[in-house]
Amino acid sequence: MAETLDDYIDAVSKALALSVEEAWRPAVRANLEVSLRLGRLVDEFALPDETEPAPIFTA
């Protein structure tokens, strides 16, 4: 997966015209791994078809 993320970092940094220094790559890769893992959890959470978004969110 690390090689795939490195390819993704290269492609996105080129598309956004951002330079990513070699020293930053491990931190960027780690952040992407966490983001993808958390995104998978959200994606796998089943919601019934009748679920409606809350009009106002309060904590």
HUSULFEN-V476748 format. One record per residue. N is the residue number from 1. PSI is psi in whole degrees, 0 to 359 (* if undefined). Layout:
N,PSI / N,PSI
//
This chain:
1,329 / 2,319 / 3,320 / 4,317 / 5,323 / 6,319 / 7,320 / 8,316 / 9,316 / 10,313 / 11,316 / 12,318 / 13,324 / 14,316 / 15,325 / 16,2 / 17,45 / 18,140 / 19,134 / 20,110 / 21,149 / 22,325 / 23,336 / 24,339 / 25,314 / 26,321 / 27,320 / 28,316 / 29,317 / 30,319 / 31,318 / 32,320 / 33,316 / 34,315 / 35,318 / 36,320 / 37,316 / 38,322 / 39,323 / 40,320 / 41,316 / 42,316 / 43,325 / 44,350 / 45,115 / 46,132 / 47,140 / 48,155 / 49,334 / 50,355 / 51,130 / 52,147 / 53,148 / 54,134 / 55,327 / 56,130 / 57,128 / 58,141 / 59,*
//
